[in-house]
Amino acid sequence: QTKLLNLKIERTSIESVLKEIENQSEFFFLYNTQQIDVGKKVDIDATDKTIEDVLETVLKETGIHYLIKDRQIVLYNGDVNSLIDAIEKSEIIGQQQNSVTGTVKDNSGQPLPGVTVVVKGTTQGTVTDVEGKYSISRIPEGATLLFSFVGMKSQEIAVGNQTKIDVVMQADAIGIEEVVAVGYGTMKRSDLTGAVTSVKGEQLESTPANTFVQTLQGRAAGVDIKSASNAPGGGIRIRIRGSNSINASSEPLYVIDGFPIDNNDVTPDGAGNNALPQSPLSTLSPNEIASVEILKDASATAIYGSRGANGVVLITTKRGQVGKSKIDFDYSVNVATVRKKLELCNAEELATLSNEWAANNDMDPIYDGINKPLPEELGEGTDWQDAIFRTALTHRYNLSISGGTENTKYLVSGDYLDQDGIIIESNFKRAGLRFNLDQKVSDKIKIGINANANHTVNDAVPSDGSGYQNDSPLWNALTTTPVIPIKDEEGNYVHNHDEAFKILENPVSIAKTRTDITYTNRMLGSAFADFEIINGLVFKANFGADLINSKRNVYIPNIAETQALPNVGVASIGSVQSTNWLAEYTLTYKKEFGTAHRLTAMAGYTAQSTKIENVFSRTDDFSTNKFEYNNLGAGSDPRPSTSHATEAGLLSYIGRVSYTYLDKYILTGTIRRDGSSKFGTDNKWGIFPSLGLAWRMSEENFLKGVEILSDLKLRSSYGVTGNQDIGSYSSLALYNTARPIIGGGPVIGFYPNRIPNPDLKWEKTTQFNIGADAVFWDGKFNFSAEYYIKTTNDLLLNVTIPNQSGYSSSVQNIGEVENKGLEFSLGFNNSFGQIGWNSSFNISFNRNKVISLPEGTERLLFNIGRGEAAYGRSIVIPGEPLGSFYGYHFMGIWQTEEEITEAGNTVGGKNRPGLPRYEDLNGDGFRDNDDDRKIVGDPNPDFIYGFSNEFTYKNFKLLIFINGSYGNEIANLNRIGLLTQPQKHNVLKIYYDQRWTGPGTGNTIEAPLHNAGEWKNFSDRDVEDGSYLRVKTISLSYNLPQNLFGLNWIRNAQIYVAGENLLTLTNYTGFDPEVDLYSSSNVQMGVDNGAYPSSKSVRIGVKLGF
Amino acid sequence: CESILDEDPPSSISLSSFYQTESDAIAGLYGAYSLVYNVSAGTAINYGELNADNLAISPIVSDAFSWDEFTYNSDVTGGLWSSCFSGINRSNEVILYTERIDINDGTKADIIAEAKALRAFYYFQLVRAMGGVPLYEEPTVGFDNIYAPRASEDEIYNVITRDLSNAVTELEETSSAGRINAYIASALLARVYLYRGDFQNALTYAQKVIDSGVYDLFDDYAAIFKPENDNGIEHIWQLQYLSGETNNTVPGNFGPRGIAGDYKNSFWANTVVGGGVAPSAEFVAESPQSYRKSATVADHYEHIDGVTGTITMEQVYGGAFPYYICKYDDREAELQSGENFTIIRYADILLMAAEALNEIEPSNNQKYTWINMIRERARNGVETDLPNLSGLSQDDFRTAVLEERRFELAFEGQRAWDLKRRGLFLETMRAQGKTVEDYMLLFPVPDAQIKLNPNLEQNTGWE
């Protein structure tokens, strides 16, 4: 040690001087504070002095002696014993030399608050402050510091003799250190044994959608999402690893910040034919979400027991972080137009077909040049699609303020959405306020609250279904004859209403004159308290409520012109109130035993209860349209008001143990015991266990040497979960109401609706999962694969029983469905010079099959479609996937009468030249019955995929997101209705182009010829390939340089432009291949029937952070 | 906290909270009555008329041919089977659980007797259509007894006659419209005995109704079928309807449909369509000229809006067969008719009494009094029409009374049954050119039910 010191200090404590020496040199001091007084103030002015010189000066007159040994300087009070004492205790009383300070930053140079810094192997540690600074003292010899932060790669740094350690944290591309929500707790990804997919909030925000669930589309393997309706606020269909059930719901359980919500439809009733119900999830803004975890296998879902069988979607909303207060503001405007129009006949073509129909049916021409113009005089006519579609604007605003200290973290945010639908007059608004707070009351106690209040206004137009009793702007725009104008010369709406025409209300009139508004208020709130009883043992109590109030106002004015409704003015008010409360108590114990064993154990008890109440009131016959729905008393024909209430309760005991040995071998066992009110009295309680094992092979010595392999984990799990999503009271015999007329008026009679089944219980899903996660080149490339097989038995089925019992069916636990599949995810993340490329791809294959049905039930048939074309069928039959289409086999067009008789039919009715020829399956001629129907399609996809690419260059970011589905078929029921009755309504252009006009003229489309029930013949001609590849999002964003305007109070500023659905490759001829009329059914899938069409759009937005 | 697992539906009643009071028992009874709608009216027309010689499918309709042409399959009775057994099970509930209610014994006995009579009515619908069926005298409470085999026809009829004769003695003489009273039970029992060929008992119970003095014929035949005369002096038991609340579809199916009620301004307002069924050509040809005929079938009607004037059925049917059944012509509310459907009326009782008396005591001239009461009203003062009958042989009277029933009770759901019980069904239908097999005298047991319950045996010929 030859270094010379320079010190010039006045009136400073000896302690400070020693510290300064330590800073300047490698020396460190050891002394016993009980013997040595270092508080004395001294002066020193030393230039290029040796340590001895400095110490002589400082310590003179203090009576303090020193001894220099190597880099250690021991101070003692002259007594040799005290010297020995000092040396002996120097390990523990070693002063500042054993402390480390430093700053933690991210790779962009921003300080990172909230980073955990611990001395590895101990509980000793701290958290970085607002400026990313930390200080940690009394560090033992040879210690290693561990820096960890959510979303960042953890770092271990040996302290050695450093006193200042600055760290730059790298984003965790591998994700193994990531902490993920697992239900009633969190877990490091590396410790997971189950199949869990995480999606970050930023990814969700990049794709605009009605509900956050739609933004998950294509993001997670094994998750199949379709829009049931593209109407603003419209419903969606989501399946995780296929449909498990026939009658019960196959929708996953949604858990928002630990609160399992009841996602049943709470849209109140409305009179007449109305829009499809709005998705309950549409009340939540995608902007509020920090991350979504999708739990797929039994190891992950069994903790949710009787609600886990369909998978679980855990939603974690954004919370305040330690650091300076942040203000974030987003705004975007979206411009949408219909993605595609259908090609229909124009006025001249339709009139030609009408005349041809008349001629074929031995009638005089309809467009004869006398009563009506000749076809060639009509030209194009009205384009009704143009009359109802519009360019629609959507504005979104989001403002959030968040921040926090070590003790208090908060977030307050507000968002507002104003979305116009692409069909005129449809609009959806949502305003939301959120507040959450985390408060450390003491070292032992933490409390927090979440409050989320939303208000939505869904101003809907009727959609979905077709024709008779299902008039809607869309369907009526497709079918209304182009011969008539929108309005007559006096400004009145013209309806498709001539003698030769079917009555169809003017689609513009439907949209403009009918009212259907649903107001929904939702308050989802919870409060929790954590109490650390002893080190590692935390008790948590969580209470919450999800309150939904919804009111729907409907008015159909007395100027409406429909076939189905009494056109006298119909007003209704419907209301639903849903109250869902939760109480939850958990005890969590986390402990590391030595360095080899890590244990997390959790046990808990929860109670949850839901009550839903409905009221509906309707009055008909209004002399004036003035009141709309606001004065039901003013109508002369009040209908009986109805009301209804259901309750359900769930009590549960839960437990989970996760044990990790040497970071290599991981075991997770979960168990849940659920008691549900919905089950029969003899089967109230069910037990749902699961076991998961994982082996981190990359931690084994034999793989340690493989440089490219950063992580490799094999996982497997097995377990049982349940589905209790059946209606309340299904096990009871209830009395339904009948209203026979007795003594001149209606009386109320009660009759039993079923045989009680005290044995009724949950549907049971047993799932085996095996998976592997691999990370290469430090996260530049990662790969996951899963295989699963799920069997669901004890299906809740309406089993047909002999009618002689007085009942036709009974709800029983019979039948089995299987889903098995493969899922692959690939990730790539690298930089090429200044260009960063981050890519992820996932693909999943699910195979669904019905294994068995109740004895005596050969098959179950279901009708698909609504309204006029509602004659499609689907079938559930063992050996085939759920929802298979069931119909006739189209064999072309009957060309001649001989052909008909040769095939064993009599000429007439449906079997005439020019009409479709369907296969006669049972050899008795073609008859309109099930014997001539067979399976004609499968709506289940062979595989679905998502492919996301993100390129960054300097401040630019380009996102290209592709998703798709392959091998699924769609029952295009629109097509049935649009290929019939050209004398009554409009038809597709291909009808005109390809129709049969005589033997040998066509074999695809029938002649316009009266044919009773022509729209009822659902055949494979109406089943189309629904495969598609869609460039769902292309988005380009630019982060403005911070110093651009010299405004350093702006934290970040981004502008972006995004295109949605700009390119879709598909052979599907309907509006959109991503369609499903039935959002909740398991047996009616892939049905397109007047669905609100999808749009393509361009969005421009700005994000500002202060 | 376990209490949240107990289910007590706030807006429904379960068995544990039902059958506590008299009004519960009455509500249960009304529940059982509500299925009479399913087995009368349109169902009665299908089984009793479309399946016989008087009624045919109208030229404008393409479905329901099977009833007219005997081409139905072995599931055709599915609806009747399930409705009757639901009615039987509901009646059985009332019978069993009312016994346990703590109320006045007389009231209790009345309610039980009424439920048993209703059960008998349902069993009668089944047994005459399909022969013996499974016999249930207690409600279904579990899954144990739902696979019972068929009982014999005699066993079923014994239960029917036992319960109806009990009702005759137990029930009050009057009841609110639509509910069974002692005379309704008597009238039904007379009908049952007539089917059984027990003419003595048929006469006895018909006579009870006649002797009561409670019932009489309307003076005007057409008045029987006017909605404003519902529950009139001639109507012994009518299925009750109320326009807009519970609509009778029979008038709309028989008559031309026109403007009515809520359909003002609607598509239907400007539409003229014929009914779904029409009188057969044979009926129109063979029906003797009389006021009654003119009140039964017609070839034109007045357009209801008074603008168009007369519309002929020839126009409506585009030149096809030009008659419709004007009997239930509820022109004010055709698609929402509130006109009651008559299950049994006094004229039927008179004809039953005459028929039975002719079998027991052919020389007793009382039978002419009864049948001539019917004919006199039918001719409505036109003496040349339907002259009074007298001096017929027993055989000729037997034929005469059946003919009288054919035209008096036309389209009221009796014809096929009358032909069947008289053994004339097959020859009559074959004479009309219909292909009817011998085994079709009985309807099939629904095939679907046989699949569900292997203990059921199919009727001969339908296997």
Interface residues (C-beta under 8 A of the other chain):
Chain A: I503 E561 T562 Q563 L565 P566 N567 V568 A607 S609 D620 D621 D637 S643 H644 A645 T646 E647 G649 L650 L651 G675 S676 S677 K678 K684 S728 Y729 S731 L732 A733 L734 Y735 N736 A738 R739 P740 I741 I742 G743 G744 G745 P746 V747 I748 G749 F750 Y751 P752 I755 P756 T800 I801 P802 N803 Q804 S805 G806 Y807 S808 S810 G856 G909 A1012 G1013
Chain B: C1 E2 I4 L5 D6 E7 D8 P9 P10 S11 S12 I13 S14 L15 F18 D24 A27 G28 L29 Y30 G31 A32 Y33 S34 V36 Y37 S62 G78 W81 S82 F85 S86 I88 N89 R90 N92 E93 V133 P134 Y136 P139 T140 V141 G142 F143 N145 I146 Y147 A148 S176 A177 G178 R179 N231 Q240 Y241 L242 G244 E245 T246 G261 D262 Y263 K264 N265 S266 F267 P446 A448 Q449 K451 L452 N453 L456
